[in-house]
């Protein structure tokens, strides 16, 4: 079951995708379908078939996004979160071999376009919730248990170039 939480940035991205699909891509595809249909025999018209399939995919995604956006709860940053890992946190962790991972804990609808995020539903995120810097966290993985140490918790993205914070996109 998916958690119905999303960051403000993630919600805005889904909203932009819905607007793009509805106002641009769907309109263009409907025009192409109409044009292809006007050419006559639709049974052997590749343009017609392709664009009809594309239109079905667009409509399906529009229906999904419309429903999903109504179900989602946007979680904004609150100063009370500082010092602990909660939804939306940028976390830096290190394992016993010195491997460092940096990621943001986000909703399941936000994980598809980025490598530096972890879903709130993932075992890693669940293990980190409410922990502090320097806490040790054990995560059960398919390879067995792994121990991680929390190095940093921030509510603004890590900036690799200068070591400072930067506002999320």
Buried (B, 14 or more C-beta within 10 A) or exposed (E): EEBEBBBEBBBEBBEEBBEEBBEEBBEEBEEBBEEBBEEEEEEEBEBBBBBBEBBEEBBEBBEEBEEBBEEBEBBEBEEEBEEBBBBBBBBBBBEEEEEEBBBBBBBBBBBEEEEEBBBBBBBBBBBBBEBEBEBEBEBEEEEEEBEBBBBBBBBEBBEEEEEEEEEBE
